[in-house]
Amino acid sequence: MNSKDLAKEYLERCKKRLKALELLYQEKSYADIDFLPSEEYKESDAKRAKEAAKFSIGLLEKILSGKAEKKNE
């Protein structure tokens, strides 16, 4: 396995974990009752974090597929 394959594997895991976190947040199903995300963060915080994660995943997919734009410096 080369580093690009490893990066792709981690990216797939990341996408699955993001889906799992989204479901847990929507269902208010938290394992640790001492910390409730809904008491610490606003819904807008969760949405912003989710969009940032999706953007990062999309960018990584482009980079790994070789389709990312290259800017001239």
Gaussian input, Z-matrix of N, CA and C with variables (Angstrom, degrees):
# hf/3-21g

backbone

0 1
 N
 C     1     B1
 C     2     B2     1     A1
 N     3     B3     2     A2     1     D1
 C     4     B4     3     A3     2     D2
 C     5     B5     4     A4     3     D3
 N     6     B6     5     A5     4     D4
 C     7     B7     6     A6     5     D5
 C     8     B8     7     A7     6     D6
 N     9     B9     8     A8     7     D7
 C    10    B10     9     A9     8     D8
 C    11    B11    10    A10     9     D9
 N    12    B12    11    A11    10    D10
 C    13    B13    12    A12    11    D11
 C    14    B14    13    A13    12    D12
 N    15    B15    14    A14    13    D13
 C    16    B16    15    A15    14    D14
 C    17    B17    16    A16    15    D15
 N    18    B18    17    A17    16    D16
 C    19    B19    18    A18    17    D17
 C    20    B20    19    A19    18    D18
 N    21    B21    20    A20    19    D19
 C    22    B22    21    A21    20    D20
 C    23    B23    22    A22    21    D21
 N    24    B24    23    A23    22    D22
 C    25    B25    24    A24    23    D23
 C    26    B26    25    A25    24    D24
 N    27    B27    26    A26    25    D25
 C    28    B28    27    A27    26    D26
 C    29    B29    28    A28    27    D27
 N    30    B30    29    A29    28    D28
 C    31    B31    30    A30    29    D29
 C    32    B32    31    A31    30    D30
 N    33    B33    32    A32    31    D31
 C    34    B34    33    A33    32    D32
 C    35    B35    34    A34    33    D33
 N    36    B36    35    A35    34    D34
 C    37    B37    36    A36    35    D35
 C    38    B38    37    A37    36    D36
 N    39    B39    38    A38    37    D37
 C    40    B40    39    A39    38    D38
 C    41    B41    40    A40    39    D39
 N    42    B42    41    A41    40    D40
 C    43    B43    42    A42    41    D41
 C    44    B44    43    A43    42    D42
 N    45    B45    44    A44    43    D43
 C    46    B46    45    A45    44    D44
 C    47    B47    46    A46    45    D45
 N    48    B48    47    A47    46    D46
 C    49    B49    48    A48    47    D47
 C    50    B50    49    A49    48    D48
 N    51    B51    50    A50    49    D49
 C    52    B52    51    A51    50    D50
 C    53    B53    52    A52    51    D51
 N    54    B54    53    A53    52    D52
 C    55    B55    54    A54    53    D53
 C    56    B56    55    A55    54    D54
 N    57    B57    56    A56    55    D55
 C    58    B58    57    A57    56    D56
 C    59    B59    58    A58    57    D57
 N    60    B60    59    A59    58    D58
 C    61    B61    60    A60    59    D59
 C    62    B62    61    A61    60    D60
 N    63    B63    62    A62    61    D61
 C    64    B64    63    A63    62    D62
 C    65    B65    64    A64    63    D63
 N    66    B66    65    A65    64    D64
 C    67    B67    66    A66    65    D65
 C    68    B68    67    A67    66    D66
 N    69    B69    68    A68    67    D67
 C    70    B70    69    A69    68    D68
 C    71    B71    70    A70    69    D69
 N    72    B72    71    A71    70    D70
 C    73    B73    72    A72    71    D71
 C    74    B74    73    A73    72    D72
 N    75    B75    74    A74    73    D73
 C    76    B76    75    A75    74    D74
 C    77    B77    76    A76    75    D75
 N    78    B78    77    A77    76    D76
 C    79    B79    78    A78    77    D77
 C    80    B80    79    A79    78    D78
 N    81    B81    80    A80    79    D79
 C    82    B82    81    A81    80    D80
 C    83    B83    82    A82    81    D81
 N    84    B84    83    A83    82    D82
 C    85    B85    84    A84    83    D83
 C    86    B86    85    A85    84    D84
 N    87    B87    86    A86    85    D85
 C    88    B88    87    A87    86    D86
 C    89    B89    88    A88    87    D87
 N    90    B90    89    A89    88    D88
 C    91    B91    90    A90    89    D89
 C    92    B92    91    A91    90    D90
 N    93    B93    92    A92    91    D91
 C    94    B94    93    A93    92    D92
 C    95    B95    94    A94    93    D93
 N    96    B96    95    A95    94    D94
 C    97    B97    96    A96    95    D95
 C    98    B98    97    A97    96    D96
 N    99    B99    98    A98    97    D97
 C   100   B100    99    A99    98    D98
 C   101   B101   100   A100    99    D99
 N   102   B102   101   A101   100   D100
 C   103   B103   102   A102   101   D101
 C   104   B104   103   A103   102   D102
 N   105   B105   104   A104   103   D103
 C   106   B106   105   A105   104   D104
 C   107   B107   106   A106   105   D105
 N   108   B108   107   A107   106   D106
 C   109   B109   108   A108   107   D107
 C   110   B110   109   A109   108   D108
 N   111   B111   110   A110   109   D109
 C   112   B112   111   A111   110   D110
 C   113   B113   112   A112   111   D111
 N   114   B114   113   A113   112   D112
 C   115   B115   114   A114   113   D113
 C   116   B116   115   A115   114   D114
 N   117   B117   116   A116   115   D115
 C   118   B118   117   A117   116   D116
 C   119   B119   118   A118   117   D117
 N   120   B120   119   A119   118   D118
 C   121   B121   120   A120   119   D119
 C   122   B122   121   A121   120   D120
 N   123   B123   122   A122   121   D121
 C   124   B124   123   A123   122   D122
 C   125   B125   124   A124   123   D123
 N   126   B126   125   A125   124   D124
 C   127   B127   126   A126   125   D125
 C   128   B128   127   A127   126   D126
 N   129   B129   128   A128   127   D127
 C   130   B130   129   A129   128   D128
 C   131   B131   130   A130   129   D129
 N   132   B132   131   A131   130   D130
 C   133   B133   132   A132   131   D131
 C   134   B134   133   A133   132   D132
 N   135   B135   134   A134   133   D133
 C   136   B136   135   A135   134   D134
 C   137   B137   136   A136   135   D135
 N   138   B138   137   A137   136   D136
 C   139   B139   138   A138   137   D137
 C   140   B140   139   A139   138   D138
 N   141   B141   140   A140   139   D139
 C   142   B142   141   A141   140   D140
 C   143   B143   142   A142   141   D141
 N   144   B144   143   A143   142   D142
 C   145   B145   144   A144   143   D143
 C   146   B146   145   A145   144   D144
 N   147   B147   146   A146   145   D145
 C   148   B148   147   A147   146   D146
 C   149   B149   148   A148   147   D147
 N   150   B150   149   A149   148   D148
 C   151   B151   150   A150   149   D149
 C   152   B152   151   A151   150   D150
 N   153   B153   152   A152   151   D151
 C   154   B154   153   A153   152   D152
 C   155   B155   154   A154   153   D153
 N   156   B156   155   A155   154   D154
 C   157   B157   156   A156   155   D155
 C   158   B158   157   A157   156   D156
 N   159   B159   158   A158   157   D157
 C   160   B160   159   A159   158   D158
 C   161   B161   160   A160   159   D159
 N   162   B162   161   A161   160   D160
 C   163   B163   162   A162   161   D161
 C   164   B164   163   A163   162   D162
 N   165   B165   164   A164   163   D163
 C   166   B166   165   A165   164   D164
 C   167   B167   166   A166   165   D165
 N   168   B168   167   A167   166   D166
 C   169   B169   168   A168   167   D167
 C   170   B170   169   A169   168   D168
 N   171   B171   170   A170   169   D169
 C   172   B172   171   A171   170   D170
 C   173   B173   172   A172   171   D171
 N   174   B174   173   A173   172   D172
 C   175   B175   174   A174   173   D173
 C   176   B176   175   A175   174   D174
 N   177   B177   176   A176   175   D175
 C   178   B178   177   A177   176   D176
 C   179   B179   178   A178   177   D177
 N   180   B180   179   A179   178   D178
 C   181   B181   180   A180   179   D179
 C   182   B182   181   A181   180   D180
 N   183   B183   182   A182   181   D181
 C   184   B184   183   A183   182   D182
 C   185   B185   184   A184   183   D183
 N   186   B186   185   A185   184   D184
 C   187   B187   186   A186   185   D185
 C   188   B188   187   A187   186   D186
 N   189   B189   188   A188   187   D187
 C   190   B190   189   A189   188   D188
 C   191   B191   190   A190   189   D189
 N   192   B192   191   A191   190   D190
 C   193   B193   192   A192   191   D191
 C   194   B194   193   A193   192   D192
 N   195   B195   194   A194   193   D193
 C   196   B196   195   A195   194   D194
 C   197   B197   196   A196   195   D195
 N   198   B198   197   A197   196   D196
 C   199   B199   198   A198   197   D197
 C   200   B200   199   A199   198   D198
 N   201   B201   200   A200   199   D199
 C   202   B202   201   A201   200   D200
 C   203   B203   202   A202   201   D201
 N   204   B204   203   A203   202   D202
 C   205   B205   204   A204   203   D203
 C   206   B206   205   A205   204   D204
 N   207   B207   206   A206   205   D205
 C   208   B208   207   A207   206   D206
 C   209   B209   208   A208   207   D207
 N   210   B210   209   A209   208   D208
 C   211   B211   210   A210   209   D209
 C   212   B212   211   A211   210   D210
 N   213   B213   212   A212   211   D211
 C   214   B214   213   A213   212   D212
 C   215   B215   214   A214   213   D213
 N   216   B216   215   A215   214   D214
 C   217   B217   216   A216   215   D215
 C   218   B218   217   A217   216   D216

   B1=1.4570
   B2=1.5363
   B3=1.3341
   B4=1.4656
   B5=1.5233
   B6=1.3239
   B7=1.4604
   B8=1.5281
   B9=1.3371
   B10=1.4620
   B11=1.5299
   B12=1.3206
   B13=1.4658
   B14=1.5250
   B15=1.3197
   B16=1.4573
   B17=1.5279
   B18=1.3179
   B19=1.4690
   B20=1.5251
   B21=1.3242
   B22=1.4613
   B23=1.5291
   B24=1.3290
   B25=1.4534
   B26=1.5310
   B27=1.3225
   B28=1.4594
   B29=1.5277
   B30=1.3078
   B31=1.4551
   B32=1.5279
   B33=1.3218
   B34=1.4715
   B35=1.5282
   B36=1.3190
   B37=1.4643
   B38=1.5284
   B39=1.3187
   B40=1.4594
   B41=1.5292
   B42=1.3195
   B43=1.4640
   B44=1.5257
   B45=1.3236
   B46=1.4705
   B47=1.5270
   B48=1.3145
   B49=1.4654
   B50=1.5211
   B51=1.3318
   B52=1.4590
   B53=1.5240
   B54=1.3296
   B55=1.4709
   B56=1.5284
   B57=1.3332
   B58=1.4624
   B59=1.5263
   B60=1.3173
   B61=1.4657
   B62=1.5220
   B63=1.3180
   B64=1.4680
   B65=1.5308
   B66=1.3229
   B67=1.4572
   B68=1.5354
   B69=1.3191
   B70=1.4625
   B71=1.5190
   B72=1.3230
   B73=1.4559
   B74=1.5324
   B75=1.3250
   B76=1.4642
   B77=1.5265
   B78=1.3017
   B79=1.4597
   B80=1.5304
   B81=1.3242
   B82=1.4775
   B83=1.5226
   B84=1.3223
   B85=1.4616
   B86=1.5276
   B87=1.3198
   B88=1.4541
   B89=1.5262
   B90=1.3028
   B91=1.4634
   B92=1.5241
   B93=1.3088
   B94=1.4603
   B95=1.5220
   B96=1.3190
   B97=1.4649
   B98=1.5271
   B99=1.3486
   B100=1.4625
   B101=1.5298
   B102=1.3107
   B103=1.4589
   B104=1.5155
   B105=1.3047
   B106=1.4611
   B107=1.5249
   B108=1.3304
   B109=1.4603
   B110=1.5248
   B111=1.3228
   B112=1.4678
   B113=1.5296
   B114=1.3322
   B115=1.4653
   B116=1.5258
   B117=1.3256
   B118=1.4623
   B119=1.5290
   B120=1.3189
   B121=1.4664
   B122=1.5150
   B123=1.3216
   B124=1.4634
   B125=1.5284
   B126=1.3166
   B127=1.4687
   B128=1.5259
   B129=1.3290
   B130=1.4709
   B131=1.5277
   B132=1.3367
   B133=1.4696
   B134=1.5227
   B135=1.3314
   B136=1.4651
   B137=1.5278
   B138=1.3228
   B139=1.4673
   B140=1.5220
   B141=1.3339
   B142=1.4615
   B143=1.5305
   B144=1.3295
   B145=1.4645
   B146=1.5257
   B147=1.3335
   B148=1.4681
   B149=1.5248
   B150=1.3263
   B151=1.4623
   B152=1.5231
   B153=1.3194
   B154=1.4653
   B155=1.5271
   B156=1.3307
   B157=1.4619
   B158=1.5298
   B159=1.3250
   B160=1.4688
   B161=1.5234
   B162=1.3346
   B163=1.4593
   B164=1.5317
   B165=1.3343
   B166=1.4654
   B167=1.5237
   B168=1.3238
   B169=1.4676
   B170=1.5248
   B171=1.3234
   B172=1.4648
   B173=1.5179
   B174=1.3256
   B175=1.4621
   B176=1.5269
   B177=1.3166
   B178=1.4628
   B179=1.5252
   B180=1.3193
   B181=1.4720
   B182=1.5279
   B183=1.3305
   B184=1.4691
   B185=1.5202
   B186=1.3180
   B187=1.4668
   B188=1.5158
   B189=1.3215
   B190=1.4580
   B191=1.5193
   B192=1.3259
   B193=1.4718
   B194=1.5281
   B195=1.3287
   B196=1.4680
   B197=1.5049
   B198=1.3327
   B199=1.4581
   B200=1.5280
   B201=1.3151
   B202=1.4767
   B203=1.5236
   B204=1.3350
   B205=1.4733
   B206=1.5033
   B207=1.3172
   B208=1.4576
   B209=1.5160
   B210=1.3284
   B211=1.4543
   B212=1.5202
   B213=1.3146
   B214=1.4517
   B215=1.5022
   B216=1.3194
   B217=1.4724
   B218=1.5002
   A1=108.18
   A2=115.91
   A3=119.18
   A4=110.14
   A5=116.34
   A6=120.05
   A7=112.36
   A8=117.82
   A9=120.08
   A10=110.57
   A11=116.70
   A12=120.38
   A13=110.86
   A14=116.10
   A15=120.69
   A16=110.34
   A17=116.70
   A18=120.66
   A19=110.49
   A20=117.36
   A21=120.75
   A22=111.22
   A23=116.41
   A24=120.16
   A25=110.70
   A26=116.59
   A27=120.03
   A28=111.53
   A29=117.18
   A30=121.24
   A31=110.74
   A32=117.18
   A33=120.84
   A34=110.83
   A35=116.65
   A36=120.06
   A37=110.53
   A38=115.76
   A39=121.03
   A40=110.74
   A41=117.32
   A42=120.71
   A43=110.89
   A44=117.00
   A45=120.41
   A46=110.95
   A47=116.67
   A48=120.07
   A49=111.06
   A50=117.16
   A51=120.25
   A52=110.39
   A53=117.04
   A54=120.95
   A55=110.74
   A56=116.19
   A57=120.17
   A58=110.82
   A59=117.04
   A60=120.51
   A61=111.54
   A62=115.79
   A63=119.84
   A64=110.76
   A65=116.54
   A66=120.62
   A67=111.16
   A68=116.71
   A69=119.74
   A70=111.26
   A71=116.80
   A72=120.15
   A73=110.62
   A74=116.57
   A75=120.58
   A76=111.49
   A77=116.62
   A78=121.59
   A79=112.25
   A80=116.48
   A81=121.86
   A82=109.92
   A83=114.23
   A84=122.09
   A85=108.96
   A86=115.75
   A87=121.20
   A88=109.43
   A89=116.68
   A90=121.18
   A91=111.84
   A92=117.65
   A93=121.86
   A94=109.48
   A95=116.65
   A96=119.51
   A97=113.22
   A98=117.07
   A99=119.84
   A100=111.73
   A101=116.67
   A102=120.75
   A103=108.44
   A104=116.53
   A105=122.01
   A106=108.06
   A107=116.55
   A108=119.35
   A109=113.25
   A110=116.39
   A111=119.39
   A112=112.22
   A113=117.30
   A114=120.20
   A115=111.87
   A116=116.91
   A117=121.58
   A118=112.87
   A119=116.25
   A120=121.15
   A121=110.25
   A122=114.65
   A123=120.68
   A124=108.79
   A125=115.52
   A126=119.41
   A127=110.37
   A128=116.52
   A129=119.78
   A130=111.28
   A131=117.48
   A132=120.86
   A133=110.05
   A134=115.54
   A135=120.32
   A136=110.55
   A137=116.40
   A138=119.99
   A139=111.04
   A140=116.45
   A141=120.30
   A142=110.80
   A143=117.00
   A144=121.07
   A145=111.01
   A146=115.75
   A147=120.41
   A148=110.93
   A149=117.06
   A150=120.25
   A151=111.46
   A152=117.15
   A153=120.34
   A154=110.90
   A155=116.32
   A156=120.50
   A157=110.69
   A158=117.11
   A159=120.54
   A160=110.84
   A161=117.47
   A162=121.11
   A163=109.94
   A164=116.20
   A165=120.75
   A166=111.26
   A167=116.28
   A168=120.39
   A169=110.11
   A170=116.75
   A171=120.13
   A172=112.22
   A173=116.24
   A174=120.35
   A175=110.71
   A176=116.70
   A177=119.80
   A178=111.70
   A179=116.84
   A180=119.55
   A181=110.50
   A182=116.99
   A183=120.42
   A184=110.94
   A185=116.41
   A186=120.25
   A187=110.22
   A188=117.08
   A189=120.56
   A190=112.79
   A191=116.74
   A192=119.07
   A193=111.41
   A194=116.69
   A195=120.74
   A196=113.21
   A197=118.50
   A198=122.01
   A199=113.35
   A200=117.41
   A201=120.09
   A202=109.42
   A203=115.35
   A204=120.50
   A205=108.93
   A206=115.06
   A207=120.00
   A208=108.07
   A209=115.32
   A210=120.25
   A211=108.79
   A212=115.04
   A213=120.33
   A214=109.63
   A215=116.37
   A216=119.49
   A217=110.74
   D1=130.19
   D2=177.76
   D3=-96.68
   D4=174.76
   D5=-174.97
   D6=-65.37
   D7=-31.65
   D8=177.99
   D9=-67.54
   D10=-40.96
   D11=177.23
   D12=-64.55
   D13=-40.14
   D14=178.51
   D15=-64.32
   D16=-41.40
   D17=178.17
   D18=-62.74
   D19=-41.64
   D20=177.95
   D21=-63.04
   D22=-39.99
   D23=178.85
   D24=-63.85
   D25=-44.61
   D26=178.09
   D27=-64.56
   D28=-35.61
   D29=177.89
   D30=-63.48
   D31=-43.54
   D32=177.77
   D33=-62.48
   D34=-41.16
   D35=177.18
   D36=-62.72
   D37=-41.13
   D38=-179.87
   D39=-60.45
   D40=-43.94
   D41=179.83
   D42=-62.82
   D43=-40.73
   D44=179.18
   D45=-66.79
   D46=-40.40
   D47=179.61
   D48=-66.93
   D49=-36.99
   D50=177.47
   D51=-62.07
   D52=-42.32
   D53=177.06
   D54=-62.09
   D55=-42.66
   D56=-179.53
   D57=-64.74
   D58=-43.59
   D59=178.74
   D60=-63.22
   D61=-40.69
   D62=178.71
   D63=-61.21
   D64=-43.65
   D65=179.20
   D66=-64.88
   D67=-45.17
   D68=178.60
   D69=-60.41
   D70=-40.45
   D71=179.83
   D72=-66.88
   D73=-44.59
   D74=-179.53
   D75=-62.41
   D76=-39.78
   D77=-177.30
   D78=-85.84
   D79=-3.50
   D80=-176.14
   D81=51.71
   D82=45.04
   D83=-178.85
   D84=-107.99
   D85=93.04
   D86=-177.15
   D87=-113.13
   D88=138.59
   D89=-179.78
   D90=-74.34
   D91=-32.24
   D92=-175.30
   D93=-104.44
   D94=107.40
   D95=-176.05
   D96=-75.90
   D97=-11.35
   D98=177.52
   D99=-76.05
   D100=-20.66
   D101=179.51
   D102=-126.81
   D103=114.18
   D104=177.40
   D105=-111.58
   D106=111.01
   D107=-178.68
   D108=-53.75
   D109=-35.63
   D110=-178.18
   D111=-66.77
   D112=-18.36
   D113=175.74
   D114=-89.34
   D115=-20.40
   D116=-177.42
   D117=-99.10
   D118=-30.11
   D119=-174.50
   D120=-126.50
   D121=150.02
   D122=175.01
   D123=-83.73
   D124=162.29
   D125=177.06
   D126=-61.40
   D127=-34.29
   D128=178.84
   D129=-64.54
   D130=-32.12
   D131=176.32
   D132=-64.72
   D133=-43.50
   D134=180.00
   D135=-64.21
   D136=-42.69
   D137=179.74
   D138=-63.91
   D139=-41.99
   D140=-179.90
   D141=-64.93
   D142=-42.08
   D143=178.63
   D144=-64.59
   D145=-41.20
   D146=179.57
   D147=-63.98
   D148=-44.12
   D149=178.99
   D150=-65.57
   D151=-38.22
   D152=177.37
   D153=-64.15
   D154=-40.65
   D155=178.21
   D156=-65.38
   D157=-43.58
   D158=178.53
   D159=-63.06
   D160=-40.93
   D161=177.92
   D162=-61.31
   D163=-45.06
   D164=-179.46
   D165=-62.88
   D166=-42.27
   D167=178.14
   D168=-62.00
   D169=-45.86
   D170=179.39
   D171=-60.85
   D172=-42.01
   D173=179.42
   D174=-65.49
   D175=-43.14
   D176=178.30
   D177=-63.52
   D178=-38.40
   D179=177.48
   D180=-61.95
   D181=-41.71
   D182=178.35
   D183=-64.27
   D184=-43.55
   D185=-179.69
   D186=-62.48
   D187=-46.55
   D188=-177.84
   D189=-68.06
   D190=-27.80
   D191=179.67
   D192=-88.02
   D193=-6.68
   D194=-179.69
   D195=81.35
   D196=14.06
   D197=-177.07
   D198=-101.32
   D199=6.51
   D200=-179.54
   D201=-71.71
   D202=145.16
   D203=176.81
   D204=-70.39
   D205=138.04
   D206=175.39
   D207=-106.21
   D208=125.75
   D209=-179.96
   D210=-96.35
   D211=139.33
   D212=174.97
   D213=-77.85
   D214=133.94
   D215=179.77
   D216=-99.46

